[in-house]
Amino acid sequence: MAGKFEPKVPVKLNPPKDDPISKEFLSQCTGVDGALCYVAIKGKVFDVTGNKAYQPGGSYHVFAGHDASRALAKTSTKAEDVSPEWADLPDNEKKVLDDWFTYFSKRYNIVGVVEGAANL
């Protein structure tokens, strides 16, 4: 079952970075006007710049520039669910979040860690 999250087309990823990324900088990485597009999960910041779904007008753009852990755990694209807080969620939603983290880890470079993140 380990391969269930493998991308259909192999992806060459860089080693994960642990550079601190400020919440302010992350909030600017929304893909608007060709800018970088980042999504954080459990405090780790993924570069999703090449995926149109996270760009303005894309179905997951609500996650861009944020730690979207709670929304991903709840399988929600509602702006009010986009939050780094996930520790209080039920185990089944935490499992969904772990699955999303694995999915992202196999497709996108980890470019840093949100400064001060307590949700690692």
C-alpha positions, -999 to 999 in steps of 0.1 A, spaced: 0 0 0 30 23 3 27 32 -34 -9 45 -32 3 81 -30 30 78 -57 25 103 -86 16 88 -120 47 106 -134 78 104 -113 88 137 -97 124 147 -90 124 165 -57 151 185 -39 160 175 -4 136 191 21 147 224 35 140 236 71 146 273 64 123 295 85 95 311 65 77 340 81 39 339 82 40 373 64 61 360 36 40 329 33 8 350 31 23 367 0 30 334 -18 -4 331 -35 6 328 -71 -10 362 -79 7 379 -109 32 351 -113 44 351 -77 55 320 -58 27 298 -46 32 280 -13 9 259 8 19 248 43 8 216 60 16 209 96 41 238 95 60 225 65 59 248 35 54 232 0 61 250 -33 30 243 -54 39 271 -79 37 248 -109 2 235 -102 -26 256 -117 -51 243 -91 -34 265 -65 -31 295 -87 -57 323 -88 -89 309 -101 -79 273 -93 -100 250 -72 -75 250 -43 -63 286 -45 -80 292 -10 -50 272 4 -23 294 -13 -3 315 12 -16 296 42 -11 267 65 -42 248 53 -38 218 77 -73 220 92 -91 224 58 -72 195 43 -79 173 73 -116 182 69 -115 178 31 -128 214 29 -122 242 6 -140 267 28 -119 298 36 -131 296 73 -115 261 76 -81 272 63 -61 272 96 -29 256 110 -48 242 140 -55 205 138 -46 190 171 -82 191 183 -95 171 153 -108 136 156 -84 107 147 -101 100 114 -95 136 102 -59 135 115 -54 104 93 -67 123 63 -43 151 71 -14 127 73 -25 113 39 -25 148 24 10 154 39 23 122 23 6 131 -10 22 166 -10 56 152 0 58 130 -30 49 158 -54 62 192 -42 94 205 -27 95 214 10 110 248 10 109 256 47 91 256 79 66 283 91 84 304 118 70 297 152 48 268 139 35 248 169 16 223 147 44 202 134 
